[in-house]
Amino acid sequence: MNVRAAVLLALAASAAFADPPANQTEWEEASQFDCIGPFTHFATPDVKTFEGVSYEYTGATVKIGRAGKRKALRFGLLAGIKDLDAETLALVDRFVGDFEKADVDAIVIGGDTSSDPQVLEDAFKHLVGVTKRPLLVIAGNMERGASVNYALSKVRKETGALNLVNMDLVRRANFDGADLVSLGGYHDKAFVHVPGGCIYQDKHLDQLEAAAKACDDPVILLTHGPMRQKGQQALDFVPGAENVGDQRITTVVQNQKIAFGITGHILEAAAKGTDSVGHVLPPKKPQASLFVNQGSANPLPWKMNDGSTSYGLAAILTIEGKKGSYEVLRGPKPR
């Protein structure tokens, strides 16, 4: 870690807690009302093991490891679940089955799971019932941060599912071969759907930049809302509104030379990967820079920017060495 990154992280930690918590449970309880957690650190790792995967927590960082050496890292990408209708659950299960076949190292739940606290709990209970893979969760623009924190904590306690990782509080997931850094919530309060919804601030972007700088592997940036790109093929393009992503995220990507990203929210711009500018890249082809919008896993029909119709989407992101590739998963058209 360089000096500037160390200073930023130390300042963030000291501002958050006079006496840093001793373990992960204590730390998350102290941060339960935070939309995005402080980037604090405790020296003695809190190590948990679940279904053959180790989770070594040191506050806002978790090191996640599986036994055996792997040539590539794979992430299953889900977002926009929104409800628990029978059709939605069936499609989520289908996508999770695809992730299992691909032997993904983790499944990313990229926000907009539900605005209803009870549905949040039920959604997380359903997910831990169908997979034991690490589940990395952030809030979108339709959840309260406190509701996500509460639901994740409650489901962990009730089910013993230690594979639920709250990436609104844990800001860096350190894998062997890549580091995932996170920023949940959204930047524009006009699109935050509930009172007390999660709006990130400049200080959270400073923490994000410091976290990325501290990484020792290729960085994957996980956000709900996209960065600002250019053109009609971009991941943040909305017809009539043009490119609506956050320029501050773009600045972080440029400053830290972040090569990979996972985003969502702009559903009509989904089902593709681009470079950092917004040029579409072909699936299943390794790229030196790749940002993926997996879209919504909800089967509600949605008109896409390319004129097609989505009936639910997910994706798989593969990182091998310093290159990444993606595959789009599509829900079937209802009969």
Secondary structure, DSSP 4 states (H G I P E B T S, - for coil): --HHHHHHHHHHHHHH-SS--SSHHHHHHHTTT-SS------SS-EEEEETTEEEEE-SSEEEEEESS--S-EEEEEE-------HHHHHHHHHHHHHHHHHT-SEEEE-S-S-SSHHHHHHHHHHHHHH--S-EEE---SSSBHHHHHHHHHHHHHHH--TTEEETTT--EEEETTEEEEEE-SBS-GGG--STTB-B--HHHHHHHHHHHHH-SS-EEEEESSPBP--STTSTTEETTTEE-SBHHHHHHHHHHT--EEEE-S-GGG-SEEE-SSS-EE-TTS-BSSEEEE------S-EE-TTS-EES-EEEEEEEETTEEEEEEEEPPPP-
